[in-house]
Amino acid sequence: MVGPEQPLLPGTEAPGAEFERKADEIIRQYPVSRRSAALPLLHHWQQEFGFVSQRAVEWIAEKLALKPIHLLELVTFYPMLRVRPAGKINFRVCRTLSCALAGSHDLFARIRERCGATSSAGHGMYVSPDGAYSVEFVECLAACGSAPAMMVEEEEFERATIDTVERILAKSQASRATDGVQKG
């Protein structure tokens, strides 16, 4: 939960014309009550900018003619809304029953330890000090029969272990090394 000890970041995001067009399209889907567009707009903002900032709350509140507190209620309630940027590599570990029984809580702890993800980013997400990695619990990833499940970016991993994490990290480091050689 976002509280006084962890306020929203101010944000410097500047929505462009295409973002605004999409926002207006979302709002038109709710002709009876513009307020119903609040959650879809928060998702739209997060998808575009990576997290929900104070700027997002103010922009959406103005767009919907709402008080910012109505948006803050959503931001602080829904754990899928990020109030801090996720790491460049974001591990999402399922925490529901099948995965928990198969060791997802231990996997989560080991990923945090391995990546140095110690800084709380709100809603149970932890980020490494350099911003390279983050790890968060998520609800069911629909892989109950092959638990524990996790996602990294949009790729799902079933029967995930710390070895799975090591392979992902090795691949990422190799990719960064290759990118560095190509740029140099």
Kinemage of the C-alpha trace (Angstrom):
@kinemage 1
@onewidth
@group {chain A} dominant
@subgroup {mainchain}
@vectorlist {calphas} color= white
{ca met a 1} P 0.000 0.000 0.000
{ca val a 2} L 1.189 3.506 -0.775
{ca gly a 3} L 1.251 5.554 2.378
{ca pro a 4} L 2.837 8.665 3.838
{ca glu a 5} L 6.163 6.849 4.085
{ca gln a 6} L 6.064 6.152 0.345
{ca pro a 7} L 4.354 8.956 -1.565
{ca leu a 8} L 3.916 8.861 -5.305
{ca leu a 9} L 6.847 10.118 -7.331
{ca pro a 10} L 6.136 13.572 -8.792
{ca gly a 11} L 6.662 12.461 -12.394
{ca thr a 12} L 7.726 14.454 -15.432
{ca glu a 13} L 5.835 12.448 -18.041
{ca ala a 14} L 4.414 14.402 -20.949
{ca pro a 15} L 1.589 12.608 -22.743
{ca gly a 16} L 1.751 13.139 -26.491
{ca ala a 17} L -1.010 13.440 -29.062
{ca glu a 18} L -1.275 9.681 -29.677
{ca phe a 19} L -1.497 8.986 -25.942
{ca glu a 20} L -4.224 11.603 -25.603
{ca arg a 21} L -6.129 10.170 -28.584
{ca lys a 22} L -6.066 6.704 -26.997
{ca ala a 23} L -7.159 8.169 -23.634
{ca asp a 24} L -10.124 9.881 -25.307
{ca glu a 25} L -11.002 6.603 -27.020
{ca ile a 26} L -10.993 4.838 -23.634
{ca ile a 27} L -13.222 7.513 -22.107
{ca arg a 28} L -15.751 7.215 -24.958
{ca gln a 29} L -16.257 3.567 -23.986
{ca tyr a 30} L -17.909 4.781 -20.755
{ca pro a 31} L -20.654 7.206 -21.864
{ca val a 32} L -22.754 6.861 -18.694
{ca ser a 33} L -19.983 7.625 -16.206
{ca arg a 34} L -16.559 8.940 -17.160
{ca arg a 35} L -15.374 7.849 -13.710
{ca ser a 36} L -15.562 4.243 -14.944
{ca ala a 37} L -12.662 5.037 -17.281
{ca ala a 38} L -10.329 5.736 -14.347
{ca leu a 39} L -8.857 2.240 -13.995
{ca pro a 40} L -8.384 1.706 -17.756
{ca leu a 41} L -6.679 5.118 -17.960
{ca leu a 42} L -4.351 4.240 -15.088
{ca his a 43} L -3.416 1.033 -16.942
{ca his a 44} L -2.900 3.033 -20.140
{ca trp a 45} L -0.602 5.444 -18.296
{ca gln a 46} L 1.400 2.633 -16.715
{ca gln a 47} L 1.756 0.852 -20.043
{ca glu a 48} L 3.101 4.029 -21.639
{ca phe a 49} L 5.303 5.363 -18.827
{ca gly a 50} L 6.062 2.279 -16.714
{ca phe a 51} L 4.425 3.385 -13.460
{ca val a 52} L 1.768 5.691 -12.017
{ca ser a 53} L 3.130 8.998 -10.729
{ca gln a 54} L 1.551 12.012 -9.068
{ca arg a 55} L 1.513 13.567 -12.550
{ca ala a 56} L -0.593 10.611 -13.758
{ca val a 57} L -3.103 11.035 -10.942
{ca glu a 58} L -3.450 14.757 -11.609
{ca trp a 59} L -3.657 14.368 -15.407
{ca ile a 60} L -6.297 11.623 -15.280
{ca ala a 61} L -8.276 13.402 -12.550
{ca glu a 62} L -8.409 16.535 -14.688
{ca lys a 63} L -9.326 14.528 -17.798
{ca leu a 64} L -12.232 12.852 -15.970
{ca ala a 65} L -13.248 15.896 -13.887
{ca leu a 66} L -12.563 13.961 -10.676
{ca lys a 67} L -10.731 14.815 -7.499
{ca pro a 68} L -7.258 13.220 -7.378
{ca ile a 69} L -8.233 11.262 -4.248
{ca his a 70} L -10.559 9.123 -6.392
{ca leu a 71} L -7.560 8.022 -8.464
{ca leu a 72} L -5.371 7.529 -5.395
{ca glu a 73} L -7.987 5.129 -4.026
{ca leu a 74} L -7.456 2.935 -7.087
{ca val a 75} L -3.670 3.271 -7.127
{ca thr a 76} L -3.369 2.251 -3.496
{ca phe a 77} L -5.884 -0.592 -3.772
{ca tyr a 78} L -4.840 -2.443 -6.929
{ca pro a 79} L -1.447 -4.156 -6.627
{ca met a 80} L -0.985 -4.333 -10.395
{ca leu a 81} L -0.577 -0.558 -10.485
{ca arg a 82} L 3.063 0.342 -9.932
{ca val a 83} L 4.009 3.475 -8.029
{ca arg a 84} L 7.707 3.108 -8.815
{ca pro a 85} L 9.427 2.057 -12.026
{ca ala a 86} L 10.043 -1.670 -12.341
{ca gly a 87} L 13.552 -2.890 -13.049
{ca lys a 88} L 14.767 -3.357 -16.602
{ca ile a 89} L 14.213 -7.067 -15.966
{ca asn a 90} L 11.049 -7.647 -13.947
{ca phe a 91} L 10.414 -11.062 -12.405
{ca arg a 92} L 6.723 -11.681 -11.650
{ca val a 93} L 6.266 -14.725 -9.421
{ca cys a 94} L 2.864 -16.352 -8.910
{ca arg a 95} L 1.840 -16.493 -5.265
{ca thr a 96} L -1.452 -18.383 -5.421
{ca leu a 97} L -1.983 -21.745 -3.742
{ca ser a 98} L -0.519 -24.200 -6.273
{ca cys a 99} L 2.583 -22.100 -6.797
{ca ala a 100} L 2.991 -21.351 -3.087
{ca leu a 101} L 2.852 -25.065 -2.282
{ca ala a 102} L 5.423 -25.693 -5.022
{ca gly a 103} L 7.878 -23.167 -3.564
{ca ser a 104} L 7.113 -19.779 -5.110
{ca his a 105} L 7.741 -17.923 -1.843
{ca asp a 106} L 11.222 -19.417 -1.572
{ca leu a 107} L 11.838 -18.650 -5.250
{ca phe a 108} L 10.752 -15.045 -4.688
{ca ala a 109} L 13.162 -14.680 -1.759
{ca arg a 110} L 16.015 -16.225 -3.732
{ca ile a 111} L 15.414 -13.945 -6.727
{ca arg a 112} L 15.439 -10.918 -4.423
{ca glu a 113} L 18.688 -12.110 -2.878
{ca arg a 114} L 20.338 -13.001 -6.201
{ca cys a 115} L 19.394 -9.699 -7.855
{ca gly a 116} L 19.908 -7.509 -4.792
{ca ala a 117} L 16.306 -6.326 -5.037
{ca thr a 118} L 16.031 -4.828 -1.566
{ca ser a 119} L 14.302 -1.477 -2.117
{ca ser a 120} L 10.546 -1.609 -1.704
{ca ala a 121} L 8.744 -0.040 -4.650
{ca gly a 122} L 5.272 -0.441 -3.156
{ca his a 123} L 2.639 -3.159 -3.495
{ca gly a 124} L 5.232 -5.832 -2.696
{ca met a 125} L 7.624 -5.073 -5.559
{ca tyr a 126} L 11.330 -4.885 -4.784
{ca val a 127} L 13.917 -3.218 -7.024
{ca ser a 128} L 17.700 -3.498 -7.106
{ca pro a 129} L 19.569 -0.275 -6.241
{ca asp a 130} L 20.783 0.106 -9.841
{ca gly a 131} L 17.258 -0.354 -11.233
{ca ala a 132} L 18.342 -3.338 -13.320
{ca tyr a 133} L 16.073 -5.902 -11.613
{ca ser a 134} L 12.757 -6.044 -9.850
{ca val a 135} L 10.686 -8.863 -8.424
{ca glu a 136} L 7.038 -8.886 -7.449
{ca phe a 137} L 4.350 -11.355 -6.558
{ca val a 138} L 1.402 -11.612 -8.938
{ca glu a 139} L -1.839 -13.517 -8.886
{ca cys a 140} L -2.463 -16.706 -10.838
{ca leu a 141} L -0.560 -17.112 -14.097
{ca ala a 142} L -2.777 -20.064 -15.113
{ca ala a 143} L -0.008 -22.649 -14.890
{ca cys a 144} L -1.199 -24.396 -11.730
{ca gly a 145} L -0.327 -27.861 -13.035
{ca ser a 146} L 3.311 -26.910 -13.568
{ca ala a 147} L 3.979 -24.667 -10.592
{ca pro a 148} L 5.740 -22.557 -9.572
{ca ala a 149} L 5.159 -20.164 -12.441
{ca met a 150} L 6.763 -16.824 -13.142
{ca met a 151} L 6.892 -14.295 -15.934
{ca val a 152} L 9.801 -12.204 -17.103
{ca glu a 153} L 8.610 -9.478 -19.434
{ca glu a 154} L 5.968 -11.339 -21.466
{ca glu a 155} L 7.578 -14.786 -21.319
{ca glu a 156} L 6.116 -17.348 -18.918
{ca phe a 157} L 8.249 -19.942 -17.157
{ca glu a 158} L 6.714 -23.057 -15.631
{ca arg a 159} L 8.322 -25.207 -12.936
{ca ala a 160} L 10.573 -22.217 -12.340
{ca thr a 161} L 13.643 -22.650 -10.154
{ca ile a 162} L 16.624 -20.532 -9.224
{ca asp a 163} L 18.403 -22.267 -12.146
{ca thr a 164} L 15.734 -20.803 -14.448
{ca val a 165} L 16.525 -17.387 -12.992
{ca glu a 166} L 20.271 -17.919 -13.498
{ca arg a 167} L 19.699 -18.782 -17.182
{ca ile a 168} L 17.592 -15.639 -17.654
{ca leu a 169} L 20.249 -13.491 -15.995
{ca ala a 170} L 23.069 -15.082 -18.042
{ca lys a 171} L 21.124 -14.496 -21.266
{ca ser a 172} L 20.478 -10.884 -20.245
{ca gln a 173} L 24.137 -10.263 -19.405
{ca ala a 174} L 25.254 -11.828 -22.700
{ca ser a 175} L 22.773 -9.632 -24.563
{ca arg a 176} L 24.050 -6.500 -22.812
{ca ala a 177} L 27.653 -7.471 -23.589
{ca thr a 178} L 26.758 -7.951 -27.267
{ca asp a 179} L 24.932 -4.607 -27.334
{ca gly a 180} L 27.988 -2.930 -25.796
{ca val a 181} L 30.310 -4.408 -28.450
{ca gln a 182} L 27.993 -3.321 -31.273
{ca lys a 183} L 27.713 0.226 -29.900
{ca gly a 184} L 31.461 0.542 -29.218
